[in-house]
Amino acid sequence: MAEQIKDTYQSIPTTAEGLYKEKGSRFISLAYPVETEEEIKEILDGLRKEYHDARHHCYAWRLGHLGDKYRANDDGEPSGSAGRPILGQIDSKGLSDVLVVVVRYFGGIKLGVPGLIRAYKTATADALENAGVVEKTAKKRFKISFGYLDMNSVMKAVKDLGADISNQDFGESCSLEASVRLSSIEAFKSRIDDIKEAKIEDMD
């Protein structure tokens, strides 16, 4: 049933920073709210330039309202000692649409794998704590085309189901884009289908 669709999830509202120091090494953690892999790549490229003198730029991310897209990267640290602990902290808070990068400046003394795991985990936890939590709603975009006389019916359907409108065009033929939360899609499509001259098409 439509109302059982899970379309809310937890993310972070803002960029935040954290820090962990041990035996001269500094672990600067940076948490970002993100929605696409392109965005993640841009942020990583920017950080590699900004912290070009750092030894490692380790990171992990999770995307999507189901959190089913993710990656963890050790960037030269021993396997499983950096990316996985970072991802573990994102997961322990139940977050998605999040990227955390931990930049390490080496202090000359090796920490060993347990020490590294602790450092990356603690630095990540600090950044996520500073970022806070926000609830997000997963939505899907549709384009609705309709005749001028059907405008009131279409706008009422949009309002009743709490859809967000963008790119309205009310010329001779009318159209608008609406972002509809996943749990309301069936009801929304049904309302639009009941409007004689209206057409609805997927945009995502």
N, C-alpha and C positions, 0 to 999 in steps of 0.2 A: 504493500500500500504506500501511496505517495508520502503520507505524513511520517513514515518510518525512515525516510531517507535522511542520513546524517549529513548536514550541510554546515555545521558550525565547527570551528576548531580554534586552537590557541596558537597565537604567534606573539611577536614582540612589536610594540608600537613605534619604536625609535632605535636609532643607532646608539650603541653604548660601548664603553671600554672597561677593561679589567686589567689587573696586573698581578703577577706572582714572581717572587725573586727567590733564588736559591743558589748558594755557593758561587755568587758572581754572575750567574745567568739571569737574564730578564725575559719574562714571558709576557708580552703585551697582547691581550686578547681584545678582538674587535667583533662585535655582534651586529648584524645588519638584517632588517626586514627585507626580504626579496621575494620575487614572484616568478622569475624566469632564469634559465641557465645563461642567457645572454647578459643579464644584469650581473650575475655572479662572476662571469668572466671579466666584465669591465671592472668590477670592484677588485678582483684579484690582480689584474694588470696594474691598476692604480696603486695598490698596496706594495706590489713588488718594486715599483718605481720609488714610492715614498720611503720605503724601508729597504732600500737597495743594499745597504751595508749589513743587513741582518743575515744570520747563518741559515735560518729556516723560516718558511712561510707555510705552516701546516694548517689544514682547514677541514671542515666538514659542513655539509648542508643537507637540508631535507625540504622537499617542496610538495605542494598540493594539499587539498583538504583531506585526502586520505594518507598523506605523508609517504606515498609509495615511490617517490623518486628521491634518491639520496646518493651521497658520495662522501668518502673519507679519504684524505690524502696525507701521508706522513712526510712528504717533501724531504726525503733523505734521512730522516730519523729512523731508528730501528723499527722494523715492521710491527705495526699494531701498538706503537708506544705514543702516538700523537693523534692521528686522524680518528681512530676508534674511540679513545677517551673523550675527544671533543664531541663526536656524534652521540656518545653515551650520555653526556650532560644535556644535549638538546632533547634526547628521547626521555630522559628521566623527568624532564619538566613537561613532557607531552606536547612539544612545540613542532610547528611546521612553517614553511615559508621563512626559513631562518638560515643564515650563513654565519658561521663563526670562524674567524681566522686568528691563529695565534702566531705572532711573530717572535722568534727567539734570537736573542743576542747571547752568544756563547760566552761564558765567563772563565773558560780555561780548565774547569774541573768537570769531569764526566759525572753524570748523575746516575747512570745505570738505567735499565729499562723500568724498574719499579719507581725510581725517582722521576723519570720522564713522564710516566703515566700520571703520577700524582700532580706534577707541575702543569701538564696540559689540562687535566681535569679541573684543578683548582682555579686556574686562570680563566677557563671557560665559564665555570660556575659564577665567578665574580662578574664577568661581563653580562651574563644573562640575568643575574640578580639586579644589576644596575639598569637593565633595559626594561624590566617589568613585563607584564603580560596583557595582551588584548585579545578579545574574541573576534574572529573573522567569520564571515558567512560566504560560503562558496556559491558563486552565481554563474549563469550561462547567458550569453548575449543572443538576442534575436533581433531581426529586422522585421518591422511590421509595415506593410503598405496598405493604404485604405483610401476610400473616397472621402471627399470633404464632408459629406453628410454623416459619415460614420465617426467623425472625430470625437464627439462626446462619448460614444459607447467605448471607443478604444481607450480614451483617457481615463474613463471610469474603471475599466478593467486594470489598467496600469496602476492606478491609485489604490484600488481595493486590494491588490496583491502585492503592494509595496515595492514595485519594480523601480529601478533607477533609469531615468531617461537621458539619452544623449543624442546628438545629431538629428534634431527635429527639422523637418522640411514640410512646411504647409503651403505649397504652391498649388498648382492646378490638381496635381495628384499629391497625396500626403504620404509621408513616411517618417518613421522614427526608429531609433535603436533602444531596446530595453534590456537591462540586466536583471534577470529573475533568479531568486534563490532556488536552489535545486529542489527543495521540498515543495515548491509552489508551481513547478513547470507544468505538470499535467493540468492543474486547474487553470493556469494562465492560457495554455494552448486551447483548452476547451472553450474558454470565454471568447477568445479571438475567433475561433472557428465558427462560433454562433453568430458572428457579425458578418453579414452577407458578403460585403465587398472587400473584407479584410483578408490579407494574406500574411502568413508568418513564415520566416525562414531562419534556420540556424546560422549563426555567424562564427561560432567557435568550432 
